[in-house]
Amino acid sequence: MKEEKRQTTTIAVASGKGGTGKTTVAVNLALTFSRAGKKTLLLDCDVEAPNAHIFLGTEGMESSRVTVRVPVVDESKCDACGACGKACRFSAIVSLGGKALTFPSLCHACGGCVIACPTKAISEGEREIGAAFRGMFHGVDFAYGKLRIGEAMSPPLIRVVKKFKSDAELTIVDSPPGTSCPVVQSVRGSDYVALVTEPTPFGLHDLKLAVEMIREIGIPFGCIVNRAEAGDRRAHDFCLENDIPVIGAIPDDRRAAEAYSRGIPLIDALPDFKLLFEELGGRLIETAEACARKEVRR
């Protein structure tokens, strides 16, 4: 069968816990690929606490409101039959005290209550959950989302960020930390996942959880060990014992922490880190593109 041409190769950068250096890796990889001549799109999908823009910029970014559909009840038509509540798996609408009550923050916008209502008393309105931003910085096409404070669900906003159109050859997704639904939404559809960890007991514990999650989804993945000399070799040993490729290791360097605290990408602050990310990026893109080609042939 003839191989179809893919528009972009997508690499998600994820971690089992916060603070491992996930965004540092994602930003520096995106800049490295862009400067090597690849059209690169960076998506910051950590919409509850986005921070990639600190290293790239925000001036002149286009912004757009992001809304979700929620039920709106016409009380003059509602007979409080309860059909809507029975149809909703998330208790976002219930019949109580002779009328239908809605809980918009629980709504998953499936539209089931609209279909279930026999009196056509329910229609759909919109509720703003956050904003999405788009711009071009340092040659990198960049987008991120910002969830409104108090919102319970971030996946709808993550889906909007991931839908941004681009002619990029390579897409880097900076995922939220952890292993919950927002992470699954962020990495889904990627060709490869780079799991960033640290050589500490906490890092190893959460790496194991992240590995279980990615294997359940079925995406090829490897591991990057950040601050490699700061702890022990248990993370390396775990990867070796479980056939997980270690794509690279980033040294523990005070200069890197100082550059990070000033919002300066490591490849701009430190020449040795520039070389390190060029080598790391080369290995990563070679592996990811091989996985992408294999997926297309399937």
C-alpha positions in Angstrom: 0.0 0.0 0.0 1.3 3.4 -0.9 2.3 5.5 2.1 0.2 8.6 2.7 1.9 11.9 3.3 1.5 13.2 6.9 1.3 16.9 7.5 3.1 16.9 10.8 4.9 14.7 13.2 3.7 15.2 16.8 5.8 14.7 19.9 4.2 15.1 23.3 6.4 16.0 26.3 4.8 14.7 29.5 5.7 13.8 33.1 4.2 11.9 36.0 4.6 14.9 38.3 5.2 18.6 38.2 8.6 20.2 38.5 10.6 17.7 36.5 11.5 20.2 33.7 8.8 19.2 31.2 8.2 22.7 29.9 12.0 23.4 29.8 12.4 20.4 27.5 9.4 21.3 25.3 10.4 24.9 24.8 14.1 24.2 24.1 13.3 21.3 21.7 10.8 23.6 19.8 13.4 26.3 19.5 16.1 23.8 18.5 14.0 22.2 15.8 12.9 25.6 14.4 16.5 26.9 14.2 17.4 23.7 12.4 15.0 24.6 9.6 11.9 22.7 10.6 8.6 24.5 10.7 7.6 23.9 14.3 4.4 24.4 16.3 4.5 24.4 20.1 1.2 23.8 22.0 1.2 24.5 25.7 -1.7 22.3 26.8 -1.1 22.8 30.5 -4.1 25.2 30.5 -4.5 25.3 34.3 -0.9 26.7 34.7 0.6 27.6 31.3 4.1 28.9 31.4 5.8 28.3 28.0 5.0 31.9 27.1 7.4 33.1 29.8 10.2 31.8 27.6 8.8 32.8 24.2 6.6 35.9 24.7 3.0 37.1 24.5 3.2 40.5 22.8 0.8 40.7 19.9 -0.8 37.3 20.4 -4.2 36.7 18.9 -6.8 35.6 21.5 -10.2 34.0 21.4 -12.9 33.1 23.9 -13.5 29.4 24.4 -17.0 28.3 25.3 -18.8 25.0 25.9 -22.4 24.1 25.4 -24.6 23.9 28.5 -28.3 23.2 28.9 -30.8 26.0 29.2 -34.3 25.2 30.6 -37.5 26.9 29.5 -39.5 26.6 32.7 -42.7 27.3 30.9 -42.3 24.0 28.9 -40.7 21.9 31.7 -43.0 19.5 33.5 -40.3 18.1 35.8 -40.6 14.6 34.4 -36.9 13.8 35.3 -36.0 12.4 31.8 -33.1 14.8 31.5 -31.6 13.8 34.8 -31.9 10.1 33.9 -30.1 10.8 30.6 -27.2 12.7 32.3 -24.4 10.5 33.5 -22.7 13.4 35.2 -25.6 14.8 37.3 -25.3 18.1 35.5 -29.1 18.4 35.4 -31.6 17.0 37.8 -35.4 17.4 38.4 -36.0 18.6 41.9 -38.8 20.5 43.6 -40.9 20.5 40.5 -38.3 22.0 38.1 -35.1 21.1 36.4 -31.9 22.4 38.0 -28.7 22.7 36.0 -25.1 22.5 37.3 -23.0 23.9 34.4 -19.6 23.1 35.8 -20.5 19.4 35.7 -21.8 19.4 32.1 -19.8 17.5 29.5 -21.7 19.1 26.6 -23.0 15.8 25.2 -26.5 17.1 24.4 -28.2 14.1 25.8 -30.6 16.0 28.0 -31.8 18.0 24.9 -32.6 14.7 23.1 -34.2 13.1 26.2 -36.6 16.0 27.0 -40.1 15.0 25.8 -41.4 18.6 26.0 -38.5 20.2 24.1 -38.0 22.4 27.1 -34.1 22.2 27.0 -32.0 24.1 24.5 -28.2 24.7 24.5 -26.5 27.9 25.5 -22.8 28.8 25.9 -20.6 29.2 28.9 -17.1 30.7 28.7 -14.4 28.4 30.2 -11.2 30.3 29.2 -9.3 31.7 26.4 -6.9 30.5 23.7 -3.9 32.4 22.4 -1.8 32.2 19.2 1.4 33.9 18.0 4.8 33.5 16.3 7.9 33.8 18.5 11.6 33.1 17.6 10.4 31.3 14.5 8.1 29.0 16.5 4.4 28.9 15.9 3.0 29.0 19.4 -0.4 28.5 21.0 -1.6 28.0 24.5 -4.8 28.0 26.6 -5.7 29.6 29.9 -8.5 28.1 31.9 -10.8 30.4 33.9 -10.2 30.2 37.7 -12.6 27.8 39.3 -13.3 25.7 36.2 -13.4 22.0 37.0 -12.7 20.6 33.5 -9.8 21.5 31.2 -10.1 18.9 28.4 -12.5 21.0 26.3 -10.0 23.9 26.3 -7.1 21.5 25.5 -9.1 20.2 22.5 -9.4 23.8 21.2 -5.6 24.4 21.6 -4.8 21.2 19.8 -7.1 22.1 16.8 -5.0 25.2 15.9 -4.1 24.9 12.2 -0.5 25.2 11.1 1.7 24.2 8.2 4.3 23.0 10.7 6.3 19.9 9.9 6.7 19.2 13.6 4.3 19.7 16.6 5.5 19.7 20.2 2.8 19.3 22.8 3.7 20.5 26.3 1.3 18.3 28.4 0.0 19.0 31.9 1.8 17.0 34.7 0.3 13.8 36.1 -1.7 11.0 34.6 -5.3 12.3 34.7 -7.8 13.1 32.0 -6.1 16.4 30.8 -2.8 14.5 30.2 -4.6 11.8 28.2 -6.4 14.5 26.1 -3.0 16.2 25.5 -1.0 13.2 24.4 -3.8 11.4 22.4 -3.0 11.4 18.7 0.8 11.9 19.2 3.3 9.9 17.3 5.7 9.7 20.3 5.7 10.7 24.0 8.9 11.9 25.8 8.4 11.3 29.5 10.6 13.7 31.5 11.6 12.4 35.0 14.1 13.2 37.7 16.3 10.7 39.6 14.5 10.9 42.9 12.1 8.5 44.7 9.2 10.7 43.9 10.3 11.0 40.3 10.5 7.2 39.9 7.2 6.7 41.6 5.3 9.0 39.2 7.3 7.8 36.2 5.9 4.3 36.8 2.4 5.8 36.8 3.0 7.7 33.6 4.5 4.6 31.9 1.3 2.6 32.8 -0.9 5.4 31.3 1.1 5.7 28.1 1.2 2.0 27.6 -2.6 1.8 28.1 -3.1 4.5 25.4 -0.7 2.6 23.1 1.7 5.4 22.0 5.4 4.7 21.6 7.5 6.5 24.2 10.9 7.0 25.8 12.3 8.7 28.8 14.4 11.9 29.4 16.2 12.1 32.8 16.5 15.7 34.0 19.0 16.8 36.6 20.7 13.5 36.0 23.4 13.7 38.6 21.2 15.1 41.4 19.9 11.7 42.7 20.5 8.0 42.1 20.3 5.7 39.1 16.9 4.1 40.0 15.1 5.8 37.1 17.7 4.6 34.6 17.6 1.0 36.1 13.7 1.0 35.9 13.9 2.0 32.2 16.5 -0.7 31.5 14.5 -3.4 33.2 11.3 -2.4 31.4 12.7 -1.9 27.9 12.1 1.8 28.0 14.6 3.8 25.8 16.4 6.6 27.6 16.5 9.2 24.9 18.8 11.4 26.8 19.9 12.9 30.2 20.1 16.6 31.1 22.8 17.4 33.7 22.1 19.1 37.0 23.6 22.6 36.5 23.1 25.7 38.6 23.5 27.9 35.6 20.5 26.2 34.0 18.4 27.0 37.1 19.5 30.6 37.0 18.6 30.9 33.3 15.2 29.4 33.9 14.5 31.8 36.8 15.1 34.7 34.3 12.9 33.2 31.6 15.8 32.6 29.2 15.8 29.4 27.1 18.7 27.1 28.1 20.0 26.9 24.5 20.3 30.7 24.4 22.0 31.0 27.8 24.4 28.1 27.7 26.4 26.9 24.6 26.8 23.4 26.0 23.1 23.0 26.5 22.6 24.1 22.9 24.7 21.2 21.7 22.9 18.9 24.2 19.5 19.7 22.8 20.6 19.5 19.3 21.8 15.9 20.0 18.7 15.1 22.0 16.4 16.6 19.4 18.1 14.6 16.6 17.5 11.3 18.4 14.0 12.2 19.3 12.9 13.3 15.9 14.5 10.3 14.2 12.6 8.0 16.6 9.3 9.9 16.3 9.3 10.1 12.5 10.0 6.4 12.3 7.0 5.7 14.6 4.9 8.1 12.4 5.8 6.2 9.2 5.0 2.9 10.9 1.6 4.2 11.9 0.8 5.4 8.4 1.7 2.1 6.9 -0.6 0.3 9.3 
